[in-house]
Amino acid sequence: SASAAGGVGLLRMSGLSEGMDGYAPQNKTMKDFIAHSKPFLGGRGFELSAEEEGALWIDVDGTPTKYYLPGATVIDGGKTVEYKPPFRFYLMKKPTTDYSNADNFHKLQLVGKTFAVDMTLKDVSCGCNLNFYLVDMPVADAGKDHDHYCDAQCFDGMGCCAEFDMNEGN
């Protein structure tokens, strides 16, 4: 079986209350979230520093495998992602922010397997929308955020693609 722990894939949050790193859009809808969140793009082309690469260890079929969530705060020896707004994260095979290349993304093969992730929501306040989902990125057009983002909601300035929601909580 395949299992993962601590925030694998894309984690997005909206409607945060005042005091969380100065990010307080008070979002009420997914459209508001998309307007206020952004991809982590780094500052030096596609290259990342060691602290920006978000190295994460995932157990795949009994083998610990290193993947990356560029820009994410990864703790606990690479087993836990601590989400901090305003970024959304993408699971990558290597430490890069080149979101235009499909070969850079790790795409889970779930047929006949088990997927597990632990989420701690103790610090999530009312009005927050916490989502963990899988999408089939990238799309050809870079879109308004230059990250080739897509989902099943097909927002203006972003692409449309298949989406599988693992968790969607308000």
Phi and psi in radians as a Rosetta constraint file:
Dihedral C 1 N 2 CA 2 C 2 CIRCULARHARMONIC -1.852 0.35
Dihedral N 2 CA 2 C 2 N 3 CIRCULARHARMONIC 2.375 0.35
Dihedral C 2 N 3 CA 3 C 3 CIRCULARHARMONIC -2.405 0.35
Dihedral N 3 CA 3 C 3 N 4 CIRCULARHARMONIC 2.742 0.35
Dihedral C 3 N 4 CA 4 C 4 CIRCULARHARMONIC -2.467 0.35
Dihedral N 4 CA 4 C 4 N 5 CIRCULARHARMONIC 2.601 0.35
Dihedral C 4 N 5 CA 5 C 5 CIRCULARHARMONIC -2.301 0.35
Dihedral N 5 CA 5 C 5 N 6 CIRCULARHARMONIC 2.492 0.35
Dihedral C 5 N 6 CA 6 C 6 CIRCULARHARMONIC 1.414 0.35
Dihedral N 6 CA 6 C 6 N 7 CIRCULARHARMONIC 0.716 0.35
Dihedral C 6 N 7 CA 7 C 7 CIRCULARHARMONIC 1.630 0.35
Dihedral N 7 CA 7 C 7 N 8 CIRCULARHARMONIC 0.836 0.35
Dihedral C 7 N 8 CA 8 C 8 CIRCULARHARMONIC -1.485 0.35
Dihedral N 8 CA 8 C 8 N 9 CIRCULARHARMONIC 2.395 0.35
Dihedral C 8 N 9 CA 9 C 9 CIRCULARHARMONIC 1.720 0.35
Dihedral N 9 CA 9 C 9 N 10 CIRCULARHARMONIC -2.556 0.35
Dihedral C 9 N 10 CA 10 C 10 CIRCULARHARMONIC -1.785 0.35
Dihedral N 10 CA 10 C 10 N 11 CIRCULARHARMONIC 2.209 0.35
Dihedral C 10 N 11 CA 11 C 11 CIRCULARHARMONIC -2.094 0.35
Dihedral N 11 CA 11 C 11 N 12 CIRCULARHARMONIC 2.163 0.35
Dihedral C 11 N 12 CA 12 C 12 CIRCULARHARMONIC -2.293 0.35
Dihedral N 12 CA 12 C 12 N 13 CIRCULARHARMONIC 2.609 0.35
Dihedral C 12 N 13 CA 13 C 13 CIRCULARHARMONIC -2.484 0.35
Dihedral N 13 CA 13 C 13 N 14 CIRCULARHARMONIC 2.462 0.35
Dihedral C 13 N 14 CA 14 C 14 CIRCULARHARMONIC -2.449 0.35
Dihedral N 14 CA 14 C 14 N 15 CIRCULARHARMONIC 2.982 0.35
Dihedral C 14 N 15 CA 15 C 15 CIRCULARHARMONIC 1.253 0.35
Dihedral N 15 CA 15 C 15 N 16 CIRCULARHARMONIC 0.568 0.35
Dihedral C 15 N 16 CA 16 C 16 CIRCULARHARMONIC -1.236 0.35
Dihedral N 16 CA 16 C 16 N 17 CIRCULARHARMONIC 2.586 0.35
Dihedral C 16 N 17 CA 17 C 17 CIRCULARHARMONIC -1.504 0.35
Dihedral N 17 CA 17 C 17 N 18 CIRCULARHARMONIC 2.874 0.35
Dihedral C 17 N 18 CA 18 C 18 CIRCULARHARMONIC -0.952 0.35
Dihedral N 18 CA 18 C 18 N 19 CIRCULARHARMONIC 2.496 0.35
Dihedral C 18 N 19 CA 19 C 19 CIRCULARHARMONIC 1.783 0.35
Dihedral N 19 CA 19 C 19 N 20 CIRCULARHARMONIC -0.162 0.35
Dihedral C 19 N 20 CA 20 C 20 CIRCULARHARMONIC -1.602 0.35
Dihedral N 20 CA 20 C 20 N 21 CIRCULARHARMONIC 1.514 0.35
Dihedral C 20 N 21 CA 21 C 21 CIRCULARHARMONIC 0.958 0.35
Dihedral N 21 CA 21 C 21 N 22 CIRCULARHARMONIC 0.572 0.35
Dihedral C 21 N 22 CA 22 C 22 CIRCULARHARMONIC 1.263 0.35
Dihedral N 22 CA 22 C 22 N 23 CIRCULARHARMONIC 0.160 0.35
Dihedral C 22 N 23 CA 23 C 23 CIRCULARHARMONIC -1.777 0.35
Dihedral N 23 CA 23 C 23 N 24 CIRCULARHARMONIC 1.926 0.35
Dihedral C 23 N 24 CA 24 C 24 CIRCULARHARMONIC -2.516 0.35
Dihedral N 24 CA 24 C 24 N 25 CIRCULARHARMONIC 1.080 0.35
Dihedral C 24 N 25 CA 25 C 25 CIRCULARHARMONIC -1.275 0.35
Dihedral N 25 CA 25 C 25 N 26 CIRCULARHARMONIC -0.256 0.35
Dihedral C 25 N 26 CA 26 C 26 CIRCULARHARMONIC 0.923 0.35
Dihedral N 26 CA 26 C 26 N 27 CIRCULARHARMONIC 0.840 0.35
Dihedral C 26 N 27 CA 27 C 27 CIRCULARHARMONIC -1.147 0.35
Dihedral N 27 CA 27 C 27 N 28 CIRCULARHARMONIC 2.493 0.35
Dihedral C 27 N 28 CA 28 C 28 CIRCULARHARMONIC -2.035 0.35
Dihedral N 28 CA 28 C 28 N 29 CIRCULARHARMONIC -0.268 0.35
Dihedral C 28 N 29 CA 29 C 29 CIRCULARHARMONIC -2.389 0.35
Dihedral N 29 CA 29 C 29 N 30 CIRCULARHARMONIC 2.905 0.35
Dihedral C 29 N 30 CA 30 C 30 CIRCULARHARMONIC -1.143 0.35
Dihedral N 30 CA 30 C 30 N 31 CIRCULARHARMONIC -0.598 0.35
Dihedral C 30 N 31 CA 31 C 31 CIRCULARHARMONIC -1.057 0.35
Dihedral N 31 CA 31 C 31 N 32 CIRCULARHARMONIC -0.702 0.35
Dihedral C 31 N 32 CA 32 C 32 CIRCULARHARMONIC -1.126 0.35
Dihedral N 32 CA 32 C 32 N 33 CIRCULARHARMONIC -0.688 0.35
Dihedral C 32 N 33 CA 33 C 33 CIRCULARHARMONIC -1.060 0.35
Dihedral N 33 CA 33 C 33 N 34 CIRCULARHARMONIC -0.858 0.35
Dihedral C 33 N 34 CA 34 C 34 CIRCULARHARMONIC -1.036 0.35
Dihedral N 34 CA 34 C 34 N 35 CIRCULARHARMONIC -0.668 0.35
Dihedral C 34 N 35 CA 35 C 35 CIRCULARHARMONIC -1.167 0.35
Dihedral N 35 CA 35 C 35 N 36 CIRCULARHARMONIC -0.502 0.35
Dihedral C 35 N 36 CA 36 C 36 CIRCULARHARMONIC -1.819 0.35
Dihedral N 36 CA 36 C 36 N 37 CIRCULARHARMONIC -0.348 0.35
Dihedral C 36 N 37 CA 37 C 37 CIRCULARHARMONIC -1.544 0.35
Dihedral N 37 CA 37 C 37 N 38 CIRCULARHARMONIC 2.920 0.35
Dihedral C 37 N 38 CA 38 C 38 CIRCULARHARMONIC -2.675 0.35
Dihedral N 38 CA 38 C 38 N 39 CIRCULARHARMONIC 2.732 0.35
Dihedral C 38 N 39 CA 39 C 39 CIRCULARHARMONIC -1.342 0.35
Dihedral N 39 CA 39 C 39 N 40 CIRCULARHARMONIC 2.702 0.35
Dihedral C 39 N 40 CA 40 C 40 CIRCULARHARMONIC -1.426 0.35
Dihedral N 40 CA 40 C 40 N 41 CIRCULARHARMONIC 2.084 0.35
Dihedral C 40 N 41 CA 41 C 41 CIRCULARHARMONIC -1.914 0.35
Dihedral N 41 CA 41 C 41 N 42 CIRCULARHARMONIC -0.166 0.35
Dihedral C 41 N 42 CA 42 C 42 CIRCULARHARMONIC 1.245 0.35
Dihedral N 42 CA 42 C 42 N 43 CIRCULARHARMONIC -2.997 0.35
Dihedral C 42 N 43 CA 43 C 43 CIRCULARHARMONIC -2.277 0.35
Dihedral N 43 CA 43 C 43 N 44 CIRCULARHARMONIC 0.014 0.35
Dihedral C 43 N 44 CA 44 C 44 CIRCULARHARMONIC -2.252 0.35
Dihedral N 44 CA 44 C 44 N 45 CIRCULARHARMONIC 1.068 0.35
Dihedral C 44 N 45 CA 45 C 45 CIRCULARHARMONIC 1.162 0.35
Dihedral N 45 CA 45 C 45 N 46 CIRCULARHARMONIC -2.297 0.35
Dihedral C 45 N 46 CA 46 C 46 CIRCULARHARMONIC -1.677 0.35
Dihedral N 46 CA 46 C 46 N 47 CIRCULARHARMONIC -0.052 0.35
Dihedral C 46 N 47 CA 47 C 47 CIRCULARHARMONIC -1.382 0.35
Dihedral N 47 CA 47 C 47 N 48 CIRCULARHARMONIC 2.513 0.35
Dihedral C 47 N 48 CA 48 C 48 CIRCULARHARMONIC -2.188 0.35
Dihedral N 48 CA 48 C 48 N 49 CIRCULARHARMONIC 2.558 0.35
Dihedral C 48 N 49 CA 49 C 49 CIRCULARHARMONIC -1.331 0.35
Dihedral N 49 CA 49 C 49 N 50 CIRCULARHARMONIC 2.918 0.35
Dihedral C 49 N 50 CA 50 C 50 CIRCULARHARMONIC -1.013 0.35
Dihedral N 50 CA 50 C 50 N 51 CIRCULARHARMONIC -0.676 0.35
Dihedral C 50 N 51 CA 51 C 51 CIRCULARHARMONIC -1.317 0.35
Dihedral N 51 CA 51 C 51 N 52 CIRCULARHARMONIC -0.347 0.35
Dihedral C 51 N 52 CA 52 C 52 CIRCULARHARMONIC -1.543 0.35
Dihedral N 52 CA 52 C 52 N 53 CIRCULARHARMONIC -0.311 0.35
Dihedral C 52 N 53 CA 53 C 53 CIRCULARHARMONIC -1.265 0.35
Dihedral N 53 CA 53 C 53 N 54 CIRCULARHARMONIC -0.353 0.35
Dihedral C 53 N 54 CA 54 C 54 CIRCULARHARMONIC 1.076 0.35
Dihedral N 54 CA 54 C 54 N 55 CIRCULARHARMONIC 0.799 0.35
Dihedral C 54 N 55 CA 55 C 55 CIRCULARHARMONIC -1.081 0.35
Dihedral N 55 CA 55 C 55 N 56 CIRCULARHARMONIC 2.245 0.35
Dihedral C 55 N 56 CA 56 C 56 CIRCULARHARMONIC -2.344 0.35
Dihedral N 56 CA 56 C 56 N 57 CIRCULARHARMONIC 2.270 0.35
Dihedral C 56 N 57 CA 57 C 57 CIRCULARHARMONIC -1.649 0.35
Dihedral N 57 CA 57 C 57 N 58 CIRCULARHARMONIC 2.224 0.35
Dihedral C 57 N 58 CA 58 C 58 CIRCULARHARMONIC -2.185 0.35
Dihedral N 58 CA 58 C 58 N 59 CIRCULARHARMONIC 2.339 0.35
Dihedral C 58 N 59 CA 59 C 59 CIRCULARHARMONIC -1.425 0.35
Dihedral N 59 CA 59 C 59 N 60 CIRCULARHARMONIC 1.951 0.35
Dihedral C 59 N 60 CA 60 C 60 CIRCULARHARMONIC -2.029 0.35
Dihedral N 60 CA 60 C 60 N 61 CIRCULARHARMONIC 1.946 0.35
Dihedral C 60 N 61 CA 61 C 61 CIRCULARHARMONIC 0.933 0.35
Dihedral N 61 CA 61 C 61 N 62 CIRCULARHARMONIC 0.682 0.35
Dihedral C 61 N 62 CA 62 C 62 CIRCULARHARMONIC 1.483 0.35
Dihedral N 62 CA 62 C 62 N 63 CIRCULARHARMONIC 0.037 0.35
Dihedral C 62 N 63 CA 63 C 63 CIRCULARHARMONIC -2.014 0.35
Dihedral N 63 CA 63 C 63 N 64 CIRCULARHARMONIC 2.080 0.35
Dihedral C 63 N 64 CA 64 C 64 CIRCULARHARMONIC -1.111 0.35
Dihedral N 64 CA 64 C 64 N 65 CIRCULARHARMONIC 2.209 0.35
Dihedral C 64 N 65 CA 65 C 65 CIRCULARHARMONIC -2.261 0.35
Dihedral N 65 CA 65 C 65 N 66 CIRCULARHARMONIC 2.393 0.35
Dihedral C 65 N 66 CA 66 C 66 CIRCULARHARMONIC -1.578 0.35
Dihedral N 66 CA 66 C 66 N 67 CIRCULARHARMONIC 2.230 0.35
Dihedral C 66 N 67 CA 67 C 67 CIRCULARHARMONIC -2.227 0.35
Dihedral N 67 CA 67 C 67 N 68 CIRCULARHARMONIC -3.123 0.35
Dihedral C 67 N 68 CA 68 C 68 CIRCULARHARMONIC -2.417 0.35
Dihedral N 68 CA 68 C 68 N 69 CIRCULARHARMONIC 2.459 0.35
Dihedral C 68 N 69 CA 69 C 69 CIRCULARHARMONIC -2.093 0.35
Dihedral N 69 CA 69 C 69 N 70 CIRCULARHARMONIC 1.474 0.35
Dihedral C 69 N 70 CA 70 C 70 CIRCULARHARMONIC -0.902 0.35
Dihedral N 70 CA 70 C 70 N 71 CIRCULARHARMONIC 2.238 0.35
Dihedral C 70 N 71 CA 71 C 71 CIRCULARHARMONIC 1.552 0.35
Dihedral N 71 CA 71 C 71 N 72 CIRCULARHARMONIC -0.204 0.35
Dihedral C 71 N 72 CA 72 C 72 CIRCULARHARMONIC -1.351 0.35
Dihedral N 72 CA 72 C 72 N 73 CIRCULARHARMONIC 2.616 0.35
Dihedral C 72 N 73 CA 73 C 73 CIRCULARHARMONIC -1.541 0.35
Dihedral N 73 CA 73 C 73 N 74 CIRCULARHARMONIC 1.930 0.35
Dihedral C 73 N 74 CA 74 C 74 CIRCULARHARMONIC -1.899 0.35
Dihedral N 74 CA 74 C 74 N 75 CIRCULARHARMONIC 2.255 0.35
Dihedral C 74 N 75 CA 75 C 75 CIRCULARHARMONIC -2.227 0.35
Dihedral N 75 CA 75 C 75 N 76 CIRCULARHARMONIC -3.077 0.35
Dihedral C 75 N 76 CA 76 C 76 CIRCULARHARMONIC 1.022 0.35
Dihedral N 76 CA 76 C 76 N 77 CIRCULARHARMONIC 0.807 0.35
Dihedral C 76 N 77 CA 77 C 77 CIRCULARHARMONIC 1.142 0.35
Dihedral N 77 CA 77 C 77 N 78 CIRCULARHARMONIC 0.480 0.35
Dihedral C 77 N 78 CA 78 C 78 CIRCULARHARMONIC 1.495 0.35
Dihedral N 78 CA 78 C 78 N 79 CIRCULARHARMONIC 0.288 0.35
Dihedral C 78 N 79 CA 79 C 79 CIRCULARHARMONIC -1.840 0.35
Dihedral N 79 CA 79 C 79 N 80 CIRCULARHARMONIC -0.228 0.35
Dihedral C 79 N 80 CA 80 C 80 CIRCULARHARMONIC -2.335 0.35
Dihedral N 80 CA 80 C 80 N 81 CIRCULARHARMONIC 2.384 0.35
Dihedral C 80 N 81 CA 81 C 81 CIRCULARHARMONIC -1.838 0.35
Dihedral N 81 CA 81 C 81 N 82 CIRCULARHARMONIC 2.224 0.35
Dihedral C 81 N 82 CA 82 C 82 CIRCULARHARMONIC -1.782 0.35
Dihedral N 82 CA 82 C 82 N 83 CIRCULARHARMONIC 1.899 0.35
Dihedral C 82 N 83 CA 83 C 83 CIRCULARHARMONIC -1.340 0.35
Dihedral N 83 CA 83 C 83 N 84 CIRCULARHARMONIC 2.317 0.35
Dihedral C 83 N 84 CA 84 C 84 CIRCULARHARMONIC -2.358 0.35
Dihedral N 84 CA 84 C 84 N 85 CIRCULARHARMONIC 2.180 0.35
Dihedral C 84 N 85 CA 85 C 85 CIRCULARHARMONIC -1.088 0.35
Dihedral N 85 CA 85 C 85 N 86 CIRCULARHARMONIC 2.794 0.35
Dihedral C 85 N 86 CA 86 C 86 CIRCULARHARMONIC -1.847 0.35
Dihedral N 86 CA 86 C 86 N 87 CIRCULARHARMONIC 0.260 0.35
Dihedral C 86 N 87 CA 87 C 87 CIRCULARHARMONIC -1.461 0.35
Dihedral N 87 CA 87 C 87 N 88 CIRCULARHARMONIC 2.685 0.35
Dihedral C 87 N 88 CA 88 C 88 CIRCULARHARMONIC -1.933 0.35
Dihedral N 88 CA 88 C 88 N 89 CIRCULARHARMONIC 2.606 0.35
Dihedral C 88 N 89 CA 89 C 89 CIRCULARHARMONIC -2.124 0.35
Dihedral N 89 CA 89 C 89 N 90 CIRCULARHARMONIC 2.646 0.35
Dihedral C 89 N 90 CA 90 C 90 CIRCULARHARMONIC -2.189 0.35
Dihedral N 90 CA 90 C 90 N 91 CIRCULARHARMONIC 2.379 0.35
Dihedral C 90 N 91 CA 91 C 91 CIRCULARHARMONIC -1.397 0.35
Dihedral N 91 CA 91 C 91 N 92 CIRCULARHARMONIC 2.048 0.35
Dihedral C 91 N 92 CA 92 C 92 CIRCULARHARMONIC -2.028 0.35
Dihedral N 92 CA 92 C 92 N 93 CIRCULARHARMONIC 2.675 0.35
Dihedral C 92 N 93 CA 93 C 93 CIRCULARHARMONIC -1.357 0.35
Dihedral N 93 CA 93 C 93 N 94 CIRCULARHARMONIC -0.427 0.35
Dihedral C 93 N 94 CA 94 C 94 CIRCULARHARMONIC -2.465 0.35
Dihedral N 94 CA 94 C 94 N 95 CIRCULARHARMONIC 2.850 0.35
Dihedral C 94 N 95 CA 95 C 95 CIRCULARHARMONIC -1.343 0.35
Dihedral N 95 CA 95 C 95 N 96 CIRCULARHARMONIC 1.602 0.35
Dihedral C 95 N 96 CA 96 C 96 CIRCULARHARMONIC -2.614 0.35
Dihedral N 96 CA 96 C 96 N 97 CIRCULARHARMONIC 2.719 0.35
Dihedral C 96 N 97 CA 97 C 97 CIRCULARHARMONIC -1.949 0.35
Dihedral N 97 CA 97 C 97 N 98 CIRCULARHARMONIC 0.410 0.35
Dihedral C 97 N 98 CA 98 C 98 CIRCULARHARMONIC -1.414 0.35
Dihedral N 98 CA 98 C 98 N 99 CIRCULARHARMONIC 1.510 0.35
Dihedral C 98 N 99 CA 99 C 99 CIRCULARHARMONIC -1.446 0.35
Dihedral N 99 CA 99 C 99 N 100 CIRCULARHARMONIC -0.012 0.35
Dihedral C 99 N 100 CA 100 C 100 CIRCULARHARMONIC -1.440 0.35
Dihedral N 100 CA 100 C 100 N 101 CIRCULARHARMONIC -0.295 0.35
Dihedral C 100 N 101 CA 101 C 101 CIRCULARHARMONIC -1.788 0.35
Dihedral N 101 CA 101 C 101 N 102 CIRCULARHARMONIC 1.972 0.35
Dihedral C 101 N 102 CA 102 C 102 CIRCULARHARMONIC -1.047 0.35
Dihedral N 102 CA 102 C 102 N 103 CIRCULARHARMONIC -0.501 0.35
Dihedral C 102 N 103 CA 103 C 103 CIRCULARHARMONIC -1.171 0.35
Dihedral N 103 CA 103 C 103 N 104 CIRCULARHARMONIC -0.304 0.35
Dihedral C 103 N 104 CA 104 C 104 CIRCULARHARMONIC -1.384 0.35
Dihedral N 104 CA 104 C 104 N 105 CIRCULARHARMONIC -0.386 0.35
Dihedral C 104 N 105 CA 105 C 105 CIRCULARHARMONIC -1.468 0.35
Dihedral N 105 CA 105 C 105 N 106 CIRCULARHARMONIC 2.487 0.35
Dihedral C 105 N 106 CA 106 C 106 CIRCULARHARMONIC -1.584 0.35
Dihedral N 106 CA 106 C 106 N 107 CIRCULARHARMONIC 2.088 0.35
Dihedral C 106 N 107 CA 107 C 107 CIRCULARHARMONIC -1.890 0.35
Dihedral N 107 CA 107 C 107 N 108 CIRCULARHARMONIC 2.043 0.35
Dihedral C 107 N 108 CA 108 C 108 CIRCULARHARMONIC -1.137 0.35
Dihedral N 108 CA 108 C 108 N 109 CIRCULARHARMONIC 2.361 0.35
Dihedral C 108 N 109 CA 109 C 109 CIRCULARHARMONIC -1.800 0.35
Dihedral N 109 CA 109 C 109 N 110 CIRCULARHARMONIC 1.789 0.35
Dihedral C 109 N 110 CA 110 C 110 CIRCULARHARMONIC -1.725 0.35
Dihedral N 110 CA 110 C 110 N 111 CIRCULARHARMONIC -0.201 0.35
Dihedral C 110 N 111 CA 111 C 111 CIRCULARHARMONIC -1.055 0.35
Dihedral N 111 CA 111 C 111 N 112 CIRCULARHARMONIC 2.153 0.35
Dihedral C 111 N 112 CA 112 C 112 CIRCULARHARMONIC 1.300 0.35
Dihedral N 112 CA 112 C 112 N 113 CIRCULARHARMONIC 0.231 0.35
Dihedral C 112 N 113 CA 113 C 113 CIRCULARHARMONIC -2.172 0.35
Dihedral N 113 CA 113 C 113 N 114 CIRCULARHARMONIC 2.957 0.35
Dihedral C 113 N 114 CA 114 C 114 CIRCULARHARMONIC -1.915 0.35
Dihedral N 114 CA 114 C 114 N 115 CIRCULARHARMONIC 2.413 0.35
Dihedral C 114 N 115 CA 115 C 115 CIRCULARHARMONIC -2.068 0.35
Dihedral N 115 CA 115 C 115 N 116 CIRCULARHARMONIC 2.243 0.35
Dihedral C 115 N 116 CA 116 C 116 CIRCULARHARMONIC -2.349 0.35
Dihedral N 116 CA 116 C 116 N 117 CIRCULARHARMONIC 2.431 0.35
Dihedral C 116 N 117 CA 117 C 117 CIRCULARHARMONIC -2.535 0.35
Dihedral N 117 CA 117 C 117 N 118 CIRCULARHARMONIC 2.427 0.35
Dihedral C 117 N 118 CA 118 C 118 CIRCULARHARMONIC -1.758 0.35
Dihedral N 118 CA 118 C 118 N 119 CIRCULARHARMONIC 2.309 0.35
Dihedral C 118 N 119 CA 119 C 119 CIRCULARHARMONIC -2.208 0.35
Dihedral N 119 CA 119 C 119 N 120 CIRCULARHARMONIC 2.257 0.35
Dihedral C 119 N 120 CA 120 C 120 CIRCULARHARMONIC -1.797 0.35
Dihedral N 120 CA 120 C 120 N 121 CIRCULARHARMONIC 2.108 0.35
Dihedral C 120 N 121 CA 121 C 121 CIRCULARHARMONIC -1.941 0.35
Dihedral N 121 CA 121 C 121 N 122 CIRCULARHARMONIC 0.324 0.35
Dihedral C 121 N 122 CA 122 C 122 CIRCULARHARMONIC -1.105 0.35
Dihedral N 122 CA 122 C 122 N 123 CIRCULARHARMONIC -0.487 0.35
Dihedral C 122 N 123 CA 123 C 123 CIRCULARHARMONIC -1.750 0.35
Dihedral N 123 CA 123 C 123 N 124 CIRCULARHARMONIC 0.152 0.35
Dihedral C 123 N 124 CA 124 C 124 CIRCULARHARMONIC -1.496 0.35
Dihedral N 124 CA 124 C 124 N 125 CIRCULARHARMONIC 2.225 0.35
Dihedral C 124 N 125 CA 125 C 125 CIRCULARHARMONIC -1.688 0.35
Dihedral N 125 CA 125 C 125 N 126 CIRCULARHARMONIC 3.019 0.35
Dihedral C 125 N 126 CA 126 C 126 CIRCULARHARMONIC -1.042 0.35
Dihedral N 126 CA 126 C 126 N 127 CIRCULARHARMONIC 2.594 0.35
Dihedral C 126 N 127 CA 127 C 127 CIRCULARHARMONIC 1.469 0.35
Dihedral N 127 CA 127 C 127 N 128 CIRCULARHARMONIC 0.030 0.35
Dihedral C 127 N 128 CA 128 C 128 CIRCULARHARMONIC -1.579 0.35
Dihedral N 128 CA 128 C 128 N 129 CIRCULARHARMONIC 2.524 0.35
Dihedral C 128 N 129 CA 129 C 129 CIRCULARHARMONIC -2.099 0.35
Dihedral N 129 CA 129 C 129 N 130 CIRCULARHARMONIC 1.879 0.35
Dihedral C 129 N 130 CA 130 C 130 CIRCULARHARMONIC -1.873 0.35
Dihedral N 130 CA 130 C 130 N 131 CIRCULARHARMONIC 2.159 0.35
Dihedral C 130 N 131 CA 131 C 131 CIRCULARHARMONIC -2.279 0.35
Dihedral N 131 CA 131 C 131 N 132 CIRCULARHARMONIC 2.493 0.35
Dihedral C 131 N 132 CA 132 C 132 CIRCULARHARMONIC -2.351 0.35
Dihedral N 132 CA 132 C 132 N 133 CIRCULARHARMONIC 1.991 0.35
Dihedral C 132 N 133 CA 133 C 133 CIRCULARHARMONIC -2.588 0.35
Dihedral N 133 CA 133 C 133 N 134 CIRCULARHARMONIC 2.849 0.35
Dihedral C 133 N 134 CA 134 C 134 CIRCULARHARMONIC -1.970 0.35
Dihedral N 134 CA 134 C 134 N 135 CIRCULARHARMONIC 2.354 0.35
Dihedral C 134 N 135 CA 135 C 135 CIRCULARHARMONIC -2.304 0.35
Dihedral N 135 CA 135 C 135 N 136 CIRCULARHARMONIC 2.808 0.35
Dihedral C 135 N 136 CA 136 C 136 CIRCULARHARMONIC -1.684 0.35
Dihedral N 136 CA 136 C 136 N 137 CIRCULARHARMONIC 1.268 0.35
Dihedral C 136 N 137 CA 137 C 137 CIRCULARHARMONIC -1.550 0.35
Dihedral N 137 CA 137 C 137 N 138 CIRCULARHARMONIC 2.793 0.35
Dihedral C 137 N 138 CA 138 C 138 CIRCULARHARMONIC -1.650 0.35
Dihedral N 138 CA 138 C 138 N 139 CIRCULARHARMONIC 2.919 0.35
Dihedral C 138 N 139 CA 139 C 139 CIRCULARHARMONIC -1.760 0.35
Dihedral N 139 CA 139 C 139 N 140 CIRCULARHARMONIC 2.865 0.35
Dihedral C 139 N 140 CA 140 C 140 CIRCULARHARMONIC -1.093 0.35
Dihedral N 140 CA 140 C 140 N 141 CIRCULARHARMONIC -0.710 0.35
Dihedral C 140 N 141 CA 141 C 141 CIRCULARHARMONIC -1.420 0.35
Dihedral N 141 CA 141 C 141 N 142 CIRCULARHARMONIC 2.302 0.35
Dihedral C 141 N 142 CA 142 C 142 CIRCULARHARMONIC -1.120 0.35
Dihedral N 142 CA 142 C 142 N 143 CIRCULARHARMONIC -0.439 0.35
Dihedral C 142 N 143 CA 143 C 143 CIRCULARHARMONIC 1.276 0.35
Dihedral N 143 CA 143 C 143 N 144 CIRCULARHARMONIC 3.126 0.35
Dihedral C 143 N 144 CA 144 C 144 CIRCULARHARMONIC -1.113 0.35
Dihedral N 144 CA 144 C 144 N 145 CIRCULARHARMONIC -0.478 0.35
Dihedral C 144 N 145 CA 145 C 145 CIRCULARHARMONIC -1.761 0.35
Dihedral N 145 CA 145 C 145 N 146 CIRCULARHARMONIC 0.058 0.35
Dihedral C 145 N 146 CA 146 C 146 CIRCULARHARMONIC 1.095 0.35
Dihedral N 146 CA 146 C 146 N 147 CIRCULARHARMONIC 0.514 0.35
Dihedral C 146 N 147 CA 147 C 147 CIRCULARHARMONIC -2.147 0.35
Dihedral N 147 CA 147 C 147 N 148 CIRCULARHARMONIC 0.113 0.35
Dihedral C 147 N 148 CA 148 C 148 CIRCULARHARMONIC 1.052 0.35
Dihedral N 148 CA 148 C 148 N 149 CIRCULARHARMONIC 0.555 0.35
Dihedral C 148 N 149 CA 149 C 149 CIRCULARHARMONIC -1.207 0.35
Dihedral N 149 CA 149 C 149 N 150 CIRCULARHARMONIC 2.577 0.35
Dihedral C 149 N 150 CA 150 C 150 CIRCULARHARMONIC -2.651 0.35
Dihedral N 150 CA 150 C 150 N 151 CIRCULARHARMONIC 2.761 0.35
Dihedral C 150 N 151 CA 151 C 151 CIRCULARHARMONIC -2.803 0.35
Dihedral N 151 CA 151 C 151 N 152 CIRCULARHARMONIC -3.115 0.35
Dihedral C 151 N 152 CA 152 C 152 CIRCULARHARMONIC -1.342 0.35
Dihedral N 152 CA 152 C 152 N 153 CIRCULARHARMONIC -0.128 0.35
Dihedral C 152 N 153 CA 153 C 153 CIRCULARHARMONIC -1.487 0.35
Dihedral N 153 CA 153 C 153 N 154 CIRCULARHARMONIC -0.309 0.35
Dihedral C 153 N 154 CA 154 C 154 CIRCULARHARMONIC 0.955 0.35
Dihedral N 154 CA 154 C 154 N 155 CIRCULARHARMONIC 0.936 0.35
Dihedral C 154 N 155 CA 155 C 155 CIRCULARHARMONIC -1.205 0.35
Dihedral N 155 CA 155 C 155 N 156 CIRCULARHARMONIC 2.683 0.35
Dihedral C 155 N 156 CA 156 C 156 CIRCULARHARMONIC -0.999 0.35
Dihedral N 156 CA 156 C 156 N 157 CIRCULARHARMONIC 2.393 0.35
Dihedral C 156 N 157 CA 157 C 157 CIRCULARHARMONIC 1.355 0.35
Dihedral N 157 CA 157 C 157 N 158 CIRCULARHARMONIC 0.140 0.35
Dihedral C 157 N 158 CA 158 C 158 CIRCULARHARMONIC -2.416 0.35
Dihedral N 158 CA 158 C 158 N 159 CIRCULARHARMONIC 2.828 0.35
Dihedral C 158 N 159 CA 159 C 159 CIRCULARHARMONIC -1.520 0.35
Dihedral N 159 CA 159 C 159 N 160 CIRCULARHARMONIC 2.934 0.35
Dihedral C 159 N 160 CA 160 C 160 CIRCULARHARMONIC -1.886 0.35
Dihedral N 160 CA 160 C 160 N 161 CIRCULARHARMONIC 2.395 0.35
Dihedral C 160 N 161 CA 161 C 161 CIRCULARHARMONIC -2.817 0.35
Dihedral N 161 CA 161 C 161 N 162 CIRCULARHARMONIC 3.009 0.35
Dihedral C 161 N 162 CA 162 C 162 CIRCULARHARMONIC -1.123 0.35
Dihedral N 162 CA 162 C 162 N 163 CIRCULARHARMONIC 2.541 0.35
Dihedral C 162 N 163 CA 163 C 163 CIRCULARHARMONIC -2.419 0.35
Dihedral N 163 CA 163 C 163 N 164 CIRCULARHARMONIC 2.414 0.35
Dihedral C 163 N 164 CA 164 C 164 CIRCULARHARMONIC -2.222 0.35
Dihedral N 164 CA 164 C 164 N 165 CIRCULARHARMONIC 1.964 0.35
Dihedral C 164 N 165 CA 165 C 165 CIRCULARHARMONIC -1.438 0.35
Dihedral N 165 CA 165 C 165 N 166 CIRCULARHARMONIC 2.105 0.35
Dihedral C 165 N 166 CA 166 C 166 CIRCULARHARMONIC -1.510 0.35
Dihedral N 166 CA 166 C 166 N 167 CIRCULARHARMONIC -0.665 0.35
Dihedral C 166 N 167 CA 167 C 167 CIRCULARHARMONIC -2.673 0.35
Dihedral N 167 CA 167 C 167 N 168 CIRCULARHARMONIC 2.310 0.35
Dihedral C 167 N 168 CA 168 C 168 CIRCULARHARMONIC -2.443 0.35
Dihedral N 168 CA 168 C 168 N 169 CIRCULARHARMONIC 1.920 0.35
Dihedral C 168 N 169 CA 169 C 169 CIRCULARHARMONIC -2.251 0.35
Dihedral N 169 CA 169 C 169 N 170 CIRCULARHARMONIC 2.427 0.35
